[in-house]
Amino acid sequence: MGAAQLVAWFLAFAAAAGVVSAAGARPSEVAVGALFTYDSTIGHAARLAIELAVDDVNADGTVLSGTKLSLKSRDTNCSAFIGTVEALQLMEENVVAVIGPQSSGIGHVISHVANELHIPLLSFAATDPTLSALEYPYFLRTTISDYFQMNAVASIVDYYQWKRVTAIYVDDDYGRGGVSALGDALASKRAMISYKAAIPPNSNSDVISDILFTANMMESRVMVVHVNPDTGMRIFSAANELRMMATGYVWIVTDWLAAVLDSSASRDLKDMSHIRGLIVLRQHTPESDVKNEFISKWNTVAHNRSITSGLNSYSFYAYDSVWTVARAIDQFLNSGQQINFSTDPKLHDSNGSTLRLSTLKIFDGGEQMLQQLLLTNFTGVTGPVQFGSDGHLVRPAYDILNVGGSGYRLIGYWSNHSGLSVAAPEILYQKPPNTSAQQLYNVLWPGDSTTTPKGWVFRNNGKALRVGVPNKASFKDLVSSRGPGNVTGYCIDVFNAAIKLLPYPTPVQFVTIGDGTKNPSYIGIVQMVAANILDAAVGDFAIVRNGTAISEYTQPYVEAGLVIVAPVKQINPSAWAFLKPFTLEMWCVTGALFILVGIVVWLLEHRINEEFRGSPRQQVITIFWFSFSTMFTSHIQQLDTGITGLDSLISSSLPIGYQNGKFTKKYLIQELNIPVSRLVALNTIQEYADALNRGPKYGGVAAIVDEKPYIDIFLSYYCNFRIVGQQFTREGWGFAFQRDSPLAADMSTAILQLSESGQLQRIHDEWFTRPECASDDESQVGATRLGVGSFSGLFLMCALTCIFALVVFFIRICWQYNQYSSSEAASEPSAPDADAIQRRPSGRSFKELLQFVDKKEEEIRMKMKRRSSDKDNQAAGSSDALSVTSAY
């Protein structure tokens, strides 16, 4: 720099010092800087907006009364280096704040300078979320952070139920910061970025085409484009040549494209045809009189100056940024603060240096100015201008646009308050938050399709699906390996049948896991899928909790659950096999109880039921026949170990076998609290049988816990074992894919189709047609011989019931006999008969009672009725005789 310029700077500094020399005097002029790229889509519109804002502030007598706002602009020329140099030169001019920078990359660099010099930066276009207030306290973002924009993108992806996207972005601070925020936002929706296509800054069309060609070979068809507005349109030209703008593709574009479309004075219909069907985001600015007045003024001035570019949303934020600074300066001066700058002792020029670092001064009131900026609260052209506690503008919102043939249309909004909606955010912000009712209008997709794209296809990079298969030592009918890539089994046949039903070709490469001598870890194979070492895991994989946490399972293709198998002794059939279920004591008590019940029933039925009458011999036979007709016989088996079910298994201390590599061991330890010392790992069917046959006394096991499909296969080979108790878990087998893989959903649909068509059952029958051991339901119950104690409660209830019935019966009999005897005595016997009755011995009275009991109840009633009638007739005859005697 020349000496003349140095003198000018010195004079300017002296003049400024003279202006503020008087205590409390307001300066006549305050300098504010502006830092952006003049020749850019955003810069064209922002430059005029900033100039109009400065003019409006100086014309408004209510703000900075008596003080003029002076604007000092610098062109960063789309270069981080030039922008940094221009920023340093701008700060030499004793500006109290800087409107800008426009670039996120420049923002990262000069924010360090701003922190040192205490000069606030108000950026209307640097949207990189990593430019945070925590790291850069003097950086204020007066536009919406890409943190919110990427949450809006994630909400759109989730709304259409897509799970994977391809991120196409410019490889700089702006692009990387935005894509990082996108990844976090998608993760909160259980979605992900499956491929990142980074485009170097200033790339030519050939480089862009190569990058898009690689991205097109991936499976995702949802493209999220986050690049700079000045070079972004070339992406769509290249995509169109690669036929990536056809039906089936989804393009979601961040707000840079809206800035391009809004800034175009006359939209090129040819270029618009390249972007038909795109979804575009744009910062939402509510309609207001202030906004309309600014638009009218901007258009008038632009027309007078022959400016061909149009107004975009960044212009609104640039305009409000100037007003934010002006109001903060006004409050700063009204509070009695003075604008002073001082030398930073840490900034000095080394010997021979021409950087002139000593010209950079610290703004002494910078911290107070920053506090006034953070307290900003007014309504501008963008709506409410106010900073939250996190340093972001309050009420972030976006318009969601859909590009058509000759323009775009609004299909909805996104706000941090209520998510996606078709109602304006300023209306929803007046209501309680509600993100449950997400809604957008219908979209015209690429290829002029109105059907929502699926969002993915099987990747077109020539690579087959890497499918891991366990190379087991046992249960070869389920899955087995006959060499590299050559696998067979029931599970493999189900998988291949489902793959054939997919609506797209899916090449498969089977990768065997394990050496075949022992079972591999199944959760280890699933972890390989989660780590992208494998694309899927196929085999007898149980759908368990620790697996679903890291991978995506299909619909179960077979039901499974844990059961217990134990050895049993087969009892040879004999004529006395029916005696085996109970002990001798139990049989005696049971027989006595049956006889008691027979006697009680005979007593209750004898007087009213013809079947219980006849000669004494016939009645005794009836009693015994009724009693023993309820006896039963059964085929009997007795458990060797006494394990009758889950409870007895847990309470015992006997060793338990399990299949090596499966989840059973973890379940027994963590869920059933069985000590690991009791568990014995087994690999083959032969080891199962050997361990059960040897038993606990000879180094074997008392029982084996495994999933029922394995046990069914095992029992088809060995008939001297049985399932005891009931199945105590409920799960199924499925195929594991990477988390949120679309293949999992499509394969689930295919499995349901196999089930509905009956093909799934036919595959099962082809593999499992071996005759099984003859068995019945009782063999699965597993009970030892039962004693009296097992039925003591039942016996007690039965005895009490019988006693109660007998008591009621005898009370009723005694009452009837008393009535019967009274009616007999009431008749008029002759004197000799009366004397005979009085002389009856008591033994004969008991005999008459038994005879009374033996009589039919209907017969007793008839006799009592007849005696009552005779008594009435006799009384009437006596009355007539007495009348005749009186007449004589």
Secondary structure, 3 states (H helix, E strand, C coil): CCHHHHHHHHHHHHHHHHHCCCCCCCCCEEEEEEEECCCCHHHHHHHHHHHHHHHHHHHCCCCCCCCEEEEEEEECCCCHHHHHHHHHHHHCCCCCCEECCCCHHHHHHHHHHHHHHCCCEEECCCCCCCCCCCCCCCEEECCCCHHHHHHHHHHHHHHCCCCEEEEEEECCHHHHHHHHHHHHHHHCCCCEEEEEEEECCCCCHHHHHHHHHHHHCCCECEEEEECCCCCCHHHHHHHHHCCCCCCCCEEEECHHHHHHHHHCCCCCHHHHHHCCCCEEEEECCCCCHHHHHHHHHHHHHHHHCCCCCCCCHHHHHHHHHHHHHHHHHHHHHHCCCCCCEEECCCCCCCCCCCCCHHHCEEECCHHHHHHHHHCCEEEECCEEEEECCCCCECCCEEEEEEECCCCEEEEEEEECCCEEECCCHHHHCCCCCCCCCCCCCCCCECCCECCCCCCECCCCCCCCEEEEEECCCCCCCCCEECCCCCEECHHHHHHHHHHHCCCCCCCEEEEEECCCCCCCCHHHHHHHHHCCCCCEECCCCECCHHHHCCEEECCCCEEECEEEEEEEEECCCCCCHHHCCECHHHHHHHHHHHHHHHHHHHHHHHCCCHHHCCCHHHHHHHHHHHHHCCCCCCCCEEECCCCCCHHHHHHCCCCEEEECCCCHHHHHHHCCCCCHHHEEEECCHHHHHHHHHHCHHHCCCCEEEEEHHHHHHHHHHCCCEEEECCCCCCEEECCEEECCCHHHHHHHHHHHHHHHHCHHHHHHHHHCCCCCCCCCCHHHHCCCCECHHHHHHHHHHHHHHHHHHHHHHHHHHHHHHHHHHHHHHHCCCCHHHHHHHHCCCHHHHHHHHHHHHHCCHHHHHHHHHHHHHHHHHHHHHHHHHHHHHHHC
